[in-house]
Amino acid sequence: MQAALLGNSYAQADTEARLTAAGARFTVLDETALIARTADALAANAAVGWFQGRMEFGPRALGARSILANPASAETQRTLNLKVKFRESFRPFAPAVLRENVADWFELDEDSPYF
């Protein structure tokens, strides 16, 4: 397997049109503002839905369609499982680690072949 982002992608205009048609309230942000607002939300222990690029192939989210949350909060896993995903509280989540810190957490120190 050489890639995981094999699914559909959606243009910004299409996404905005669908949100508008559904009556959603939203704000379009530039990348810098988006990252800052996301970081602030995570620091405040809010869950963030992340949607970008093509959809992943397979059973796991790999960053293009993900729920992001603050791993430093002891309540994060329970809250996401019970209130967001509606499943048992013991279920684990996949970590995201900065490239320069991969070897600190995994027995690996190279780029992933999937991105």
Rosetta blueprint (number, residue, H / E / L):
1 M L
2 Q L
3 A L
4 A L
5 L L
6 L L
7 G L
8 N L
9 S L
10 Y L
11 A L
12 Q H
13 A H
14 D H
15 T H
16 E H
17 A H
18 R H
19 L H
20 T H
21 A H
22 A L
23 G L
24 A L
25 R L
26 F L
27 T L
28 V L
29 L L
30 D L
31 E H
32 T H
33 A H
34 L H
35 I H
36 A H
37 R H
38 T H
39 A H
40 D H
41 A H
42 L H
43 A H
44 A L
45 N L
46 A L
47 A L
48 V E
49 G E
50 W E
51 F E
52 Q L
53 G L
54 R L
55 M L
56 E L
57 F L
58 G L
59 P L
60 R L
61 A L
62 L L
63 G L
64 A L
65 R E
66 S E
67 I E
68 L E
69 A L
70 N L
71 P L
72 A L
73 S L
74 A L
75 E L
76 T H
77 Q H
78 R H
79 T H
80 L H
81 N H
82 L H
83 K H
84 V H
85 K L
86 F L
87 R L
88 E L
89 S L
90 F L
91 R L
92 P L
93 F L
94 A L
95 P L
96 A L
97 V L
98 L L
99 R H
100 E H
101 N H
102 V H
103 A H
104 D H
105 W H
106 F L
107 E L
108 L L
109 D L
110 E L
111 D L
112 S L
113 P L
114 Y L
115 F L
